[in-house]
Amino acid sequence: MRIDVVGCGAATQMFHIPSLVRLLDTGSIRVRACLDVDPAAAAAVGEVLHAERSGVPDDDLADVDGVIVATPPESHAAIARRYIAAGKAVLLEKPFATSSNEAHELVGLAAARRVPVLVGHFRRFYPSAIEARRFIAAGALGRILRVDAAEGGRWEWPSKSDYVVRSPSGGVIFDTGSHLADLVLYVLGCDAPYGKVVIEIDELVKTPTSEPSHQCDARITVADGDRRIPIRFRISRLEPLPGVIKIVGERGTLLLPTSYARAPQLWVGGESFTLTNPVADKMPVDAMSCFVKEHLEWLEACEHPDSDSPLSAHRFLVLQDLLGRLAA
Ligand SMILES: NC(=O)c1ccc[n+]([C@@H]2O[C@H](COP(=O)([O-])OP(=O)(O)OC[C@H]3O[C@@H](n4cnc5c(N)ncnc54)[C@H](O)[C@@H]3O)[C@@H](O)[C@H]2O)c1
């Protein structure tokens, strides 16, 4: 598979490169072009990935099978549209769009062209998340009474560009919030299908009040069939927050960290239990392995364009709806 990498900043350098180097070594991919509005960034990444060429994005999409898009969110849709229209597979960094309309448009285009479009929510491969989802889906936690999810710390991510303080889609809601909210929706099984899950925003406090915001405390209700689940989200770039998702059910409380973990913790009557998945030894062993799995999942989807993946873009329409409404 010959791929392009568009956007050669921090996410590409810290996450995509280590995984892509392995795929280059195994001969699974070749890199046709590394592209960035900053040609020096493109050249630096191009050299590491042995790209055939590097430079600023152009209209030449000949001899390429797919693209990894790791630019700031506001440019995702325009780049994805070009590749999808040309029938090329796309792996988009999170959040994959800046509005619900944009997200629906890309999903529609992908379906019409029958090309796989996946989104890089690699946390879905945390063994703790997979097991928590399975446990809840089996009804083992009983009716879900409420969820409290928090993640925050002073901003330390070495972004190359200033979109996190400049762009309306660069705030904490689209950034950390997309990871946290996705993990919650995924674990609850409320990530899809769009239309079945309805979200109400009950209370929203943001600092500053306009985007990009850097702190957000939101109370929402997720209605999914006969389930109505009150959820509190706290996300911050200004202060440390616990980094945990607490799911309170009739039969116990499930805790999972927002970072990589092998298993969630179940609390029942003051006792704690570690819920280990029976196939946990076949699952990614750390966060980087989850990232590698994201790339493998994309390559697999490219081979089988009609297959459905946990990372298929349509599985993030509920998330995009929520993010858009929190950021409105
Ligand atoms: N999966 C994760 O855990 C994770 C972690 C960090 C960032 N991200 C996501 O990755 C994306 C990029 O974040 P980052 O931290 O690498 O940002 P960054 O600013 O470090 O890098 C973005 C790069 O894109 C380039 N760029 C900007 N507009 C462009 C355009 N129209 N065409 C081509 N290149 C363009 C910039 O010059 C820069 O080099 C964001 O969507 C972010 O949310 C994901």
PDBQT file of the ligand as one rigid body, heavy atoms in Angstrom, charges set to zero:
ROOT
HETATM    1  N1  LIG A 401      -4.256  10.476  18.499  1.00  0.00    +0.000 N 
HETATM    2  C1  LIG A 401      -3.778  11.267  19.457  1.00  0.00    +0.000 C 
HETATM    3  O1  LIG A 401      -3.657  10.887  20.616  1.00  0.00    +0.000 OA
HETATM    4  C2  LIG A 401      -3.389  12.659  19.102  1.00  0.00    +0.000 A 
HETATM    5  C3  LIG A 401      -2.427  13.353  19.856  1.00  0.00    +0.000 A 
HETATM    6  C4  LIG A 401      -2.125  14.659  19.485  1.00  0.00    +0.000 A 
HETATM    7  C5  LIG A 401      -2.747  15.254  18.416  1.00  0.00    +0.000 A 
HETATM    8  N2  LIG A 401      -3.702  14.549  17.733  1.00  0.00    +0.000 N 
HETATM    9  C6  LIG A 401      -4.419  15.164  16.603  1.00  0.00    +0.000 C 
HETATM   10  O2  LIG A 401      -3.518  15.282  15.509  1.00  0.00    +0.000 OA
HETATM   11  C7  LIG A 401      -3.829  16.440  14.751  1.00  0.00    +0.000 C 
HETATM   12  C8  LIG A 401      -2.576  17.303  14.655  1.00  0.00    +0.000 C 
HETATM   13  O3  LIG A 401      -2.152  17.650  15.946  1.00  0.00    +0.000 OA
HETATM   14  P1  LIG A 401      -0.624  18.019  16.238  1.00  0.00    +0.000 P 
HETATM   15  O4  LIG A 401      -0.496  18.093  17.705  1.00  0.00    +0.000 OA
HETATM   16  O5  LIG A 401       0.282  17.122  15.475  1.00  0.00    +0.000 OA
HETATM   17  O6  LIG A 401      -0.534  19.497  15.616  1.00  0.00    +0.000 OA
HETATM   18  P2  LIG A 401       0.795  20.221  15.115  1.00  0.00    +0.000 P 
HETATM   19  O7  LIG A 401       0.480  21.668  15.076  1.00  0.00    +0.000 OA
HETATM   20  O8  LIG A 401       1.961  19.779  15.922  1.00  0.00    +0.000 OA
HETATM   21  O9  LIG A 401       1.000  19.634  13.641  1.00  0.00    +0.000 OA
HETATM   22  C9  LIG A 401       0.107  19.918  12.607  1.00  0.00    +0.000 C 
HETATM   23  C10 LIG A 401       0.914  20.023  11.314  1.00  0.00    +0.000 C 
HETATM   24  O10 LIG A 401       0.001  20.204  10.237  1.00  0.00    +0.000 OA
HETATM   25  C11 LIG A 401       0.505  21.224   9.380  1.00  0.00    +0.000 C 
HETATM   26  N3  LIG A 401      -0.640  21.811   8.668  1.00  0.00    +0.000 N 
HETATM   27  C12 LIG A 401      -1.536  22.729   9.092  1.00  0.00    +0.000 A 
HETATM   28  N4  LIG A 401      -2.493  22.934   8.168  1.00  0.00    +0.000 NA
HETATM   29  C13 LIG A 401      -2.178  22.130   7.121  1.00  0.00    +0.000 A 
HETATM   30  C14 LIG A 401      -2.780  21.897   5.848  1.00  0.00    +0.000 A 
HETATM   31  N5  LIG A 401      -3.915  22.505   5.484  1.00  0.00    +0.000 N 
HETATM   32  N6  LIG A 401      -2.183  21.028   5.002  1.00  0.00    +0.000 NA
HETATM   33  C15 LIG A 401      -1.029  20.404   5.350  1.00  0.00    +0.000 A 
HETATM   34  N7  LIG A 401      -0.412  20.587   6.543  1.00  0.00    +0.000 NA
HETATM   35  C16 LIG A 401      -0.989  21.435   7.421  1.00  0.00    +0.000 A 
HETATM   36  C17 LIG A 401       1.231  22.181  10.299  1.00  0.00    +0.000 C 
HETATM   37  O11 LIG A 401       2.205  22.936   9.587  1.00  0.00    +0.000 OA
HETATM   38  C18 LIG A 401       1.861  21.211  11.314  1.00  0.00    +0.000 C 
HETATM   39  O12 LIG A 401       3.137  20.782  10.890  1.00  0.00    +0.000 OA
HETATM   40  C19 LIG A 401      -4.995  17.118  15.477  1.00  0.00    +0.000 C 
HETATM   41  O13 LIG A 401      -6.207  16.721  14.877  1.00  0.00    +0.000 OA
HETATM   42  C20 LIG A 401      -4.915  16.559  16.885  1.00  0.00    +0.000 C 
HETATM   43  O14 LIG A 401      -6.159  16.525  17.563  1.00  0.00    +0.000 OA
HETATM   44  C21 LIG A 401      -4.002  13.276  18.031  1.00  0.00    +0.000 A 
ENDROOT
TORSDOF 0
